[in-house]
Amino acid sequence: MKPTAGERGKKDLTRQQYLDLYYYMGLNRAVEDTMVKLFRQNKIVGGLYSSLGQEAISVGSAYALEKKDWLAPMIRNIGALLVKGVQPRDVFMQHMAKYDSPTKGKDGTSHFGDLDNLHIVSPISMLGDLIPVMAGVAIAGRYLGQKIVAMTWIGDGGSSTGVFHEGLNFAATQKAPFVLILENNLWAYSTPVRRQVPLENLADRAKAYGIHSYIVDGNDVVAMYKTAKEAVERARAGEGPILIEAKTFRRLGHAQHDPAEYVPKEMRAYWEARDPILLYEKFLMSEKLLDAKGKKEIEDKIDALLQKERDFAENSPMPPAEFAAEGVYCTGDACHKIQPKWERDKREVMPPKSSVSAVWTVEGFGVGKGSSGGIAPIHFGDTAAVQENEENEEKLAPKTSVKTVGTKSAKVASARGAGALRQRSRGKRR
């Protein structure tokens, strides 16, 4: 019999950790339900993108990170933000474009981060671009000796972008301590995954870059946490980047304007019966980790928190009109004071210590036959191949002397040629 989420993970989690996962999934859904109400009241000025049915992925994977680790969410990963410590009021105000929001009302969705305290890099709308960015964050942490892991998410549609492959290949060649969560929710907007990729498992793409991968039930929060935890520890130990494909389903449309009528009713019904919160709640009840009283206490805690957070967000002012022109262009220190932190000797990464002579000898690489029939060695960098050039010129030189046409002979030949041309031209006119 296939092991359940509890059988796979009970020995690794404390009772409080089990309840934390339940709390954050409930908070994730309640925050989004609140934003739907705000959207319908015309209080949210930007787009609203639901993660209904995918909460276990955001919560389970982010919960596997340590406080010092870095993450970069996509717009559906609000659960990851909440686990990392972002307050619901910031999420509300950000979508309402309020002045007290993290971006001071300059954005209407979740494009915000916290580099100094929570180690969150802002989402990037161009899908896949966070992959090379977070690979760079991971490499920087290793350079500084911080033993951190960087994590980001991508959808099944986003995995078909060029930068997905470029970024993952870069992370692989650098053995970056990086974990990529691929949320296969079966639809890239209205395009089904079977029309995007000729693969059953998108995790197979990791083979092209020589990295490890996992496939996990994205609706099982315990399995999601355990898989992410193992991947994070392996990346931290120096095994390089790891790809996790989480199989799930996006139960609402791309955004609030999309009714998702392209989804077959049978498919929607199947996945609604596999709601990650309901499945986990049944498990907690069966394992005596949660009862009706404890469930109500958690729900009341979430309701009280969100009422306070919503009131704060709604009472926050809109940005003043004169603020519209500020922060459009970076003006140096007046804009931000982000500077490199040279925790190692700066001279280690500056010339001349950072470089060596650009001449390499690579045996067995690039060897082929030249036009002369000999071996054609490959030169790298600024290596001057003077001797080889001289040898090639000598080999390619003509073996017999070239007959020189004198000036007088050239004139006679030219005259004869011109006469022959005139004769042919007359023949054609006849």
One Martini backbone bead per residue (centre of mass of N, CA, C, O) as a GRO file, in nm:
protein
  430
    1MET     BB    1   0.097   0.035   0.021
    2LYS     BB    2   0.072   0.358  -0.001
    3PRO     BB    3   0.206   0.605   0.156
    4THR     BB    4   0.139   0.851   0.354
    5ALA     BB    5   0.212   1.152   0.467
    6GLY     BB    6   0.250   1.060   0.761
    7GLU     BB    7   0.439   0.812   0.715
    8ARG     BB    8   0.668   0.987   0.579
    9GLY     BB    9   0.675   1.245   0.819
   10LYS     BB   10   0.630   1.210   1.134
   11LYS     BB   11   0.931   1.164   1.245
   12ASP     BB   12   1.030   1.474   1.147
   13LEU     BB   13   0.795   1.604   1.313
   14THR     BB   14   0.641   1.811   1.506
   15ARG     BB   15   0.353   1.919   1.624
   16GLN     BB   16   0.407   2.219   1.559
   17GLN     BB   17   0.482   2.179   1.262
   18TYR     BB   18   0.216   2.068   1.170
   19LEU     BB   19   0.053   2.323   1.259
   20ASP     BB   20   0.202   2.528   1.090
   21LEU     BB   21   0.118   2.424   0.813
   22TYR     BB   22  -0.183   2.466   0.864
   23TYR     BB   23  -0.180   2.766   0.923
   24TYR     BB   24  -0.046   2.873   0.657
   25MET     BB   25  -0.255   2.761   0.464
   26GLY     BB   26  -0.495   2.912   0.590
   27LEU     BB   27  -0.375   3.195   0.558
   28ASN     BB   28  -0.338   3.195   0.257
   29ARG     BB   29  -0.642   3.162   0.186
   30ALA     BB   30  -0.753   3.402   0.352
   31VAL     BB   31  -0.599   3.626   0.211
   32GLU     BB   32  -0.722   3.571  -0.072
   33ASP     BB   33  -1.019   3.603   0.008
   34THR     BB   34  -0.990   3.897   0.094
   35MET     BB   35  -0.891   4.002  -0.188
   36VAL     BB   36  -1.147   3.934  -0.341
   37LYS     BB   37  -1.324   4.133  -0.190
   38LEU     BB   38  -1.156   4.386  -0.260
   39PHE     BB   39  -1.183   4.358  -0.565
   40ARG     BB   40  -1.503   4.373  -0.573
   41GLN     BB   41  -1.468   4.674  -0.430
   42ASN     BB   42  -1.235   4.829  -0.585
   43LYS     BB   43  -0.946   4.816  -0.396
   44ILE     BB   44  -0.796   4.676  -0.624
   45VAL     BB   45  -0.573   4.787  -0.886
   46GLY     BB   46  -0.477   4.516  -0.970
   47GLY     BB   47  -0.392   4.210  -1.002
   48LEU     BB   48  -0.530   3.870  -0.936
   49TYR     BB   49  -0.358   3.572  -0.812
   50SER     BB   50  -0.430   3.248  -0.765
   51SER     BB   51  -0.357   2.948  -0.530
   52LEU     BB   52  -0.579   2.754  -0.551
   53GLY     BB   53  -0.444   2.433  -0.456
   54GLN     BB   54  -0.117   2.544  -0.394
   55GLU     BB   55  -0.034   2.588  -0.087
   56ALA     BB   56   0.162   2.345  -0.023
   57ILE     BB   57   0.403   2.446  -0.185
   58SER     BB   58   0.475   2.717  -0.056
   59VAL     BB   59   0.481   2.621   0.239
   60GLY     BB   60   0.659   2.360   0.232
   61SER     BB   61   0.915   2.489   0.101
   62ALA     BB   62   0.964   2.740   0.286
   63TYR     BB   63   0.978   2.570   0.558
   64ALA     BB   64   1.271   2.443   0.473
   65LEU     BB   65   1.393   2.702   0.549
   66GLU     BB   66   1.607   2.925   0.665
   67LYS     BB   67   1.652   3.240   0.775
   68LYS     BB   68   1.918   3.288   0.585
   69ASP     BB   69   1.766   3.231   0.350
   70TRP     BB   70   1.659   3.254   0.006
   71LEU     BB   71   1.383   3.416  -0.175
   72ALA     BB   72   1.166   3.397  -0.485
   73PRO     BB   73   0.866   3.480  -0.575
   74MET     BB   74   0.572   3.442  -0.709
   75ILE     BB   75   0.243   3.551  -0.743
   76ARG     BB   76   0.145   3.254  -0.601
   77ASN     BB   77   0.355   3.283  -0.327
   78ILE     BB   78   0.225   3.387  -0.051
   79GLY     BB   79   0.293   3.159   0.147
   80ALA     BB   80   0.601   3.215   0.148
   81LEU     BB   81   0.585   3.497   0.270
   82LEU     BB   82   0.450   3.418   0.537
   83VAL     BB   83   0.671   3.223   0.635
   84LYS     BB   84   0.904   3.451   0.622
   85GLY     BB   85   0.725   3.724   0.759
   86VAL     BB   86   0.503   3.849   0.614
   87GLN     BB   87   0.255   4.072   0.634
   88PRO     BB   88  -0.067   4.098   0.536
   89ARG     BB   89  -0.073   4.411   0.504
   90ASP     BB   90   0.140   4.421   0.278
   91VAL     BB   91  -0.027   4.265   0.072
   92PHE     BB   92  -0.270   4.449   0.067
   93MET     BB   93  -0.129   4.727   0.009
   94GLN     BB   94   0.005   4.645  -0.252
   95HIS     BB   95  -0.272   4.590  -0.408
   96MET     BB   96  -0.380   4.895  -0.318
   97ALA     BB   97  -0.159   5.117  -0.342
   98LYS     BB   98  -0.028   5.208  -0.078
   99TYR     BB   99   0.189   5.411   0.105
  100ASP     BB  100   0.256   5.166   0.325
  101SER     BB  101   0.382   5.005   0.130
  102PRO     BB  102   0.673   4.869   0.015
  103THR     BB  103   0.623   5.068  -0.266
  104LYS     BB  104   0.440   5.321  -0.211
  105GLY     BB  105   0.223   5.256  -0.457
  106LYS     BB  106   0.391   5.147  -0.731
  107ASP     BB  107   0.217   4.875  -0.692
  108GLY     BB  108  -0.048   4.608  -0.760
  109THR     BB  109   0.137   4.375  -0.656
  110SER     BB  110   0.403   4.134  -0.561
  111HIS     BB  111   0.644   4.360  -0.616
  112PHE     BB  112   0.834   4.258  -0.351
  113GLY     BB  113   1.085   4.303  -0.091
  114ASP     BB  114   1.363   4.184   0.150
  115LEU     BB  115   1.701   4.215   0.191
  116ASP     BB  116   1.777   4.271   0.500
  117ASN     BB  117   1.578   4.062   0.668
  118LEU     BB  118   1.416   3.824   0.483
  119HIS     BB  119   1.537   3.745   0.208
  120ILE     BB  120   1.374   3.896  -0.043
  121VAL     BB  121   1.299   3.867  -0.378
  122SER     BB  122   1.154   4.004  -0.624
  123PRO     BB  123   0.946   3.965  -0.852
  124ILE     BB  124   0.935   3.860  -1.203
  125SER     BB  125   0.746   3.879  -1.487
  126MET     BB  126   0.968   3.739  -1.636
  127LEU     BB  127   0.974   3.429  -1.696
  128GLY     BB  128   1.272   3.288  -1.533
  129ASP     BB  129   1.460   3.529  -1.427
  130LEU     BB  130   1.504   3.418  -1.129
  131ILE     BB  131   1.710   3.195  -1.173
  132PRO     BB  132   1.980   3.354  -1.223
  133VAL     BB  133   1.950   3.534  -0.977
  134MET     BB  134   1.949   3.302  -0.756
  135ALA     BB  135   2.214   3.182  -0.841
  136GLY     BB  136   2.374   3.435  -0.764
  137VAL     BB  137   2.299   3.438  -0.466
  138ALA     BB  138   2.421   3.162  -0.400
  139ILE     BB  139   2.713   3.231  -0.485
  140ALA     BB  140   2.752   3.470  -0.294
  141GLY     BB  141   2.715   3.309  -0.032
  142ARG     BB  142   2.956   3.125  -0.079
  143TYR     BB  143   3.173   3.344  -0.097
  144LEU     BB  144   3.090   3.441   0.211
  145GLY     BB  145   3.035   3.179   0.391
  146GLN     BB  146   2.702   3.129   0.464
  147LYS     BB  147   2.538   2.867   0.392
  148ILE     BB  148   2.328   2.908   0.169
  149VAL     BB  149   1.995   2.906   0.022
  150ALA     BB  150   1.824   2.919  -0.288
  151MET     BB  151   1.478   3.010  -0.388
  152THR     BB  152   1.240   2.915  -0.646
  153TRP     BB  153   0.979   2.960  -0.892
  154ILE     BB  154   0.788   2.767  -1.145
  155GLY     BB  155   0.614   2.699  -1.419
  156ASP     BB  156   0.531   2.511  -1.684
  157GLY     BB  157   0.545   2.746  -1.885
  158GLY     BB  158   0.819   2.876  -1.781
  159SER     BB  159   0.992   2.612  -1.867
  160SER     BB  160   0.989   2.723  -2.187
  161THR     BB  161   1.199   2.919  -2.143
  162GLY     BB  162   1.515   3.018  -2.203
  163VAL     BB  163   1.601   3.109  -1.906
  164PHE     BB  164   1.560   2.844  -1.771
  165HIS     BB  165   1.798   2.696  -1.914
  166GLU     BB  166   2.021   2.899  -1.867
  167GLY     BB  167   2.000   2.915  -1.556
  168LEU     BB  168   2.031   2.610  -1.493
  169ASN     BB  169   2.303   2.575  -1.631
  170PHE     BB  170   2.456   2.779  -1.463
  171ALA     BB  171   2.402   2.648  -1.186
  172ALA     BB  172   2.535   2.377  -1.261
  173THR     BB  173   2.828   2.473  -1.335
  174GLN     BB  174   2.844   2.618  -1.031
  175LYS     BB  175   2.710   2.462  -0.800
  176ALA     BB  176   2.462   2.585  -0.681
  177PRO     BB  177   2.273   2.664  -0.387
  178PHE     BB  178   1.985   2.549  -0.550
  179VAL     BB  179   1.618   2.573  -0.558
  180LEU     BB  180   1.367   2.440  -0.783
  181ILE     BB  181   1.020   2.504  -0.825
  182LEU     BB  182   0.793   2.309  -1.018
  183GLU     BB  183   0.469   2.410  -1.106
  184ASN     BB  184   0.245   2.163  -1.209
  185ASN     BB  185  -0.085   2.288  -1.306
  186LEU     BB  186  -0.150   2.211  -1.632
  187TRP     BB  187  -0.147   2.539  -1.683
  188ALA     BB  188  -0.084   2.798  -1.935
  189TYR     BB  189  -0.331   2.934  -1.875
  190SER     BB  190  -0.488   2.776  -2.164
  191THR     BB  191  -0.243   2.574  -2.177
  192PRO     BB  192  -0.173   2.264  -2.189
  193VAL     BB  193   0.095   2.070  -2.111
  194ARG     BB  194   0.069   1.871  -2.363
  195ARG     BB  195   0.117   2.137  -2.562
  196GLN     BB  196   0.420   2.210  -2.460
  197VAL     BB  197   0.524   1.910  -2.368
  198PRO     BB  198   0.690   1.588  -2.447
  199LEU     BB  199   0.628   1.525  -2.127
  200GLU     BB  200   0.547   1.382  -1.826
  201ASN     BB  201   0.818   1.488  -1.681
  202LEU     BB  202   0.975   1.786  -1.600
  203ALA     BB  203   1.218   1.671  -1.434
  204ASP     BB  204   1.381   1.561  -1.686
  205ARG     BB  205   1.537   1.833  -1.745
  206ALA     BB  206   1.777   1.786  -1.547
  207LYS     BB  207   1.952   1.590  -1.720
  208ALA     BB  208   2.077   1.811  -1.914
  209TYR     BB  209   2.249   1.928  -1.634
  210GLY     BB  210   2.332   1.712  -1.413
  211ILE     BB  211   2.086   1.704  -1.209
  212HIS     BB  212   1.878   1.682  -0.957
  213SER     BB  213   1.550   1.522  -0.891
  214TYR     BB  214   1.194   1.566  -0.824
  215ILE     BB  215   0.877   1.405  -0.743
  216VAL     BB  216   0.569   1.561  -0.626
  217ASP     BB  217   0.295   1.602  -0.428
  218GLY     BB  218   0.147   1.922  -0.420
  219ASN     BB  219  -0.102   1.823  -0.207
  220ASP     BB  220   0.137   1.736  -0.003
  221VAL     BB  221   0.282   1.897   0.252
  222VAL     BB  222   0.475   1.684   0.370
  223ALA     BB  223   0.612   1.599   0.107
  224MET     BB  224   0.704   1.882   0.036
  225TYR     BB  225   0.880   1.933   0.279
  226LYS     BB  226   1.067   1.685   0.269
  227THR     BB  227   1.180   1.736  -0.013
  228ALA     BB  228   1.285   2.024   0.034
  229LYS     BB  229   1.468   1.959   0.272
  230GLU     BB  230   1.657   1.766   0.122
  231ALA     BB  231   1.740   1.964  -0.102
  232VAL     BB  232   1.858   2.184   0.078
  233GLU     BB  233   2.077   2.008   0.215
  234ARG     BB  234   2.223   1.926  -0.044
  235ALA     BB  235   2.291   2.210  -0.141
  236ARG     BB  236   2.446   2.294   0.121
  237ALA     BB  237   2.662   2.047   0.079
  238GLY     BB  238   2.742   2.077  -0.253
  239GLU     BB  239   2.546   1.934  -0.492
  240GLY     BB  240   2.380   2.152  -0.601
  241PRO     BB  241   2.126   2.180  -0.793
  242ILE     BB  242   1.757   2.145  -0.756
  243LEU     BB  243   1.472   1.978  -0.890
  244ILE     BB  244   1.114   2.034  -0.834
  245GLU     BB  245   0.824   1.853  -0.905
  246ALA     BB  246   0.491   1.979  -0.865
  247LYS     BB  247   0.190   1.822  -0.860
  248THR     BB  248  -0.104   2.000  -0.978
  249PHE     BB  249  -0.375   2.259  -0.946
  250ARG     BB  250  -0.549   2.524  -1.096
  251ARG     BB  251  -0.873   2.628  -0.983
  252LEU     BB  252  -0.823   2.889  -1.126
  253GLY     BB  253  -0.760   3.131  -1.306
  254HIS     BB  254  -0.517   3.336  -1.390
  255ALA     BB  255  -0.739   3.547  -1.310
  256GLN     BB  256  -1.021   3.722  -1.234
  257HIS     BB  257  -1.097   3.746  -1.554
  258ASP     BB  258  -1.074   3.420  -1.550
  259PRO     BB  259  -1.298   3.141  -1.579
  260ALA     BB  260  -1.182   2.870  -1.701
  261GLU     BB  261  -1.354   2.716  -1.944
  262TYR     BB  262  -1.119   2.520  -2.056
  263VAL     BB  263  -1.182   2.339  -1.821
  264PRO     BB  264  -1.269   2.046  -1.739
  265LYS     BB  265  -1.500   1.934  -1.517
  266GLU     BB  266  -1.362   1.668  -1.431
  267MET     BB  267  -1.092   1.793  -1.348
  268ARG     BB  268  -1.194   1.984  -1.132
  269ALA     BB  269  -1.333   1.771  -0.951
  270TYR     BB  270  -1.086   1.602  -0.885
  271TRP     BB  271  -0.916   1.838  -0.744
  272GLU     BB  272  -1.123   1.927  -0.530
  273ALA     BB  273  -1.098   1.645  -0.379
  274ARG     BB  274  -0.767   1.742  -0.344
  275ASP     BB  275  -0.751   1.929  -0.118
  276PRO     BB  276  -0.486   2.018   0.079
  277ILE     BB  277  -0.632   2.100   0.343
  278LEU     BB  278  -0.830   1.864   0.375
  279LEU     BB  279  -0.623   1.638   0.371
  280TYR     BB  280  -0.458   1.741   0.618
  281GLU     BB  281  -0.685   1.749   0.823
  282LYS     BB  282  -0.742   1.444   0.822
  283PHE     BB  283  -0.464   1.361   0.918
  284LEU     BB  284  -0.457   1.514   1.187
  285MET     BB  285  -0.704   1.375   1.305
  286SER     BB  286  -0.603   1.074   1.279
  287GLU     BB  287  -0.328   1.161   1.461
  288LYS     BB  288  -0.410   1.356   1.702
  289LEU     BB  289  -0.319   1.673   1.621
  290LEU     BB  290  -0.634   1.738   1.573
  291ASP     BB  291  -0.923   1.921   1.665
  292ALA     BB  292  -1.202   2.106   1.682
  293LYS     BB  293  -1.083   2.307   1.882
  294GLY     BB  294  -0.812   2.363   1.736
  295LYS     BB  295  -0.935   2.458   1.472
  296LYS     BB  296  -1.090   2.704   1.586
  297GLU     BB  297  -0.846   2.852   1.701
  298ILE     BB  298  -0.705   2.897   1.429
  299GLU     BB  299  -0.937   3.043   1.284
  300ASP     BB  300  -0.961   3.276   1.490
  301LYS     BB  301  -0.673   3.379   1.458
  302ILE     BB  302  -0.697   3.452   1.159
  303ASP     BB  303  -0.941   3.641   1.171
  304ALA     BB  304  -0.821   3.849   1.368
  305LEU     BB  305  -0.574   3.924   1.203
  306LEU     BB  306  -0.720   4.011   0.932
  307GLN     BB  307  -0.889   4.236   1.046
  308LYS     BB  308  -0.652   4.411   1.137
  309GLU     BB  309  -0.499   4.419   0.862
  310ARG     BB  310  -0.728   4.539   0.694
  311ASP     BB  311  -0.774   4.799   0.850
  312PHE     BB  312  -0.494   4.912   0.805
  313ALA     BB  313  -0.502   4.914   0.493
  314GLU     BB  314  -0.763   5.092   0.455
  315ASN     BB  315  -0.631   5.340   0.634
  316SER     BB  316  -0.436   5.382   0.431
  317PRO     BB  317  -0.290   5.593   0.232
  318MET     BB  318  -0.251   5.745  -0.045
  319PRO     BB  319  -0.045   5.860  -0.257
  320PRO     BB  320   0.091   6.137  -0.339
  321ALA     BB  321   0.113   6.308  -0.627
  322GLU     BB  322   0.423   6.401  -0.598
  323PHE     BB  323   0.530   6.091  -0.591
  324ALA     BB  324   0.523   5.995  -0.893
  325ALA     BB  325   0.831   6.105  -0.970
  326GLU     BB  326   0.943   5.918  -0.766
  327GLY     BB  327   1.159   5.648  -0.830
  328VAL     BB  328   1.199   5.612  -1.143
  329TYR     BB  329   1.497   5.699  -1.097
  330CYS     BB  330   1.814   5.646  -1.025
  331THR     BB  331   2.013   5.863  -0.775
  332GLY     BB  332   2.153   5.682  -0.582
  333ASP     BB  333   2.158   5.753  -0.254
  334ALA     BB  334   1.862   5.871  -0.279
  335CYS     BB  335   1.755   5.582  -0.347
  336HIS     BB  336   2.011   5.399  -0.255
  337LYS     BB  337   2.255   5.191  -0.035
  338ILE     BB  338   2.367   4.968  -0.218
  339GLN     BB  339   2.651   4.774  -0.127
  340PRO     BB  340   2.925   4.618  -0.122
  341LYS     BB  341   3.035   4.334   0.083
  342TRP     BB  342   3.366   4.307   0.187
  343GLU     BB  343   3.441   4.007   0.354
  344ARG     BB  344   3.668   4.004   0.161
  345ASP     BB  345   3.932   4.059  -0.008
  346LYS     BB  346   3.915   4.258  -0.280
  347ARG     BB  347   4.183   4.157  -0.430
  348GLU     BB  348   4.076   3.866  -0.508
  349VAL     BB  349   3.869   4.012  -0.745
  350MET     BB  350   4.120   4.161  -0.860
  351PRO     BB  351   4.342   4.278  -1.042
  352PRO     BB  352   4.577   4.025  -1.080
  353LYS     BB  353   4.467   3.787  -0.890
  354SER     BB  354   4.205   3.703  -1.071
  355SER     BB  355   4.430   3.637  -1.290
  356VAL     BB  356   4.555   3.481  -1.583
  357SER     BB  357   4.696   3.359  -1.831
  358ALA     BB  358   4.539   3.335  -2.159
  359VAL     BB  359   4.660   3.018  -2.151
  360TRP     BB  360   4.574   2.698  -2.291
  361THR     BB  361   4.597   2.340  -2.244
  362VAL     BB  362   4.391   2.112  -2.440
  363GLU     BB  363   4.367   1.794  -2.447
  364GLY     BB  364   4.149   1.665  -2.688
  365PHE     BB  365   4.055   1.958  -2.787
  366GLY     BB  366   3.965   2.054  -3.103
  367VAL     BB  367   4.057   1.823  -3.286
  368GLY     BB  368   4.159   1.842  -3.636
  369LYS     BB  369   4.136   1.890  -3.978
  370GLY     BB  370   4.298   2.055  -4.198
  371SER     BB  371   4.346   2.164  -4.525
  372SER     BB  372   4.641   2.011  -4.520
  373GLY     BB  373   4.587   1.742  -4.319
  374GLY     BB  374   4.641   1.843  -4.047
  375ILE     BB  375   4.658   1.950  -3.745
  376ALA     BB  376   4.414   2.169  -3.566
  377PRO     BB  377   4.483   2.377  -3.343
  378ILE     BB  378   4.374   2.536  -3.048
  379HIS     BB  379   4.326   2.872  -2.954
  380PHE     BB  380   4.348   3.077  -2.667
  381GLY     BB  381   4.278   3.380  -2.640
  382ASP     BB  382   4.594   3.562  -2.700
  383THR     BB  383   4.726   3.362  -2.873
  384ALA     BB  384   4.999   3.348  -3.082
  385ALA     BB  385   5.006   3.190  -3.419
  386VAL     BB  386   5.273   3.232  -3.589
  387GLN     BB  387   5.396   2.959  -3.667
  388GLU     BB  388   5.139   2.840  -3.790
  389ASN     BB  389   5.101   3.051  -4.012
  390GLU     BB  390   5.368   2.997  -4.160
  391GLU     BB  391   5.313   2.699  -4.222
  392ASN     BB  392   5.053   2.742  -4.387
  393GLU     BB  393   5.173   2.926  -4.606
  394GLU     BB  394   5.373   2.716  -4.710
  395LYS     BB  395   5.165   2.490  -4.781
  396LEU     BB  396   4.976   2.690  -4.968
  397ALA     BB  397   5.180   2.724  -5.164
  398PRO     BB  398   5.268   2.717  -5.474
  399LYS     BB  399   5.447   2.469  -5.665
  400THR     BB  400   5.436   2.665  -5.913
  401SER     BB  401   5.503   2.891  -6.129
  402VAL     BB  402   5.385   3.195  -6.232
  403LYS     BB  403   5.262   3.319  -6.518
  404THR     BB  404   5.364   3.605  -6.685
  405VAL     BB  405   5.203   3.879  -6.824
  406GLY     BB  406   5.266   4.096  -7.042
  407THR     BB  407   5.181   4.397  -7.157
  408LYS     BB  408   5.160   4.334  -7.464
  409SER     BB  409   5.003   4.065  -7.440
  410ALA     BB  410   4.763   4.183  -7.288
  411LYS     BB  411   4.666   4.375  -7.516
  412VAL     BB  412   4.616   4.156  -7.732
  413ALA     BB  413   4.417   3.985  -7.566
  414SER     BB  414   4.215   4.214  -7.526
  415ALA     BB  415   4.153   4.271  -7.827
  416ARG     BB  416   4.055   3.987  -7.906
  417GLY     BB  417   3.827   3.973  -7.698
  418ALA     BB  418   3.668   4.218  -7.804
  419GLY     BB  419   3.620   4.113  -8.093
  420ALA     BB  420   3.463   3.856  -8.013
  421LEU     BB  421   3.231   4.006  -7.871
  422ARG     BB  422   3.128   4.165  -8.124
  423GLN     BB  423   3.059   3.919  -8.296
  424ARG     BB  424   2.840   3.800  -8.103
  425SER     BB  425   2.659   4.050  -8.098
  426ARG     BB  426   2.584   4.053  -8.406
  427GLY     BB  427   2.460   3.770  -8.417
  428LYS     BB  428   2.220   3.838  -8.225
  429ARG     BB  429   2.093   4.071  -8.401
  430ARG     BB  430   2.026   3.879  -8.650
   0.00000   0.00000   0.00000
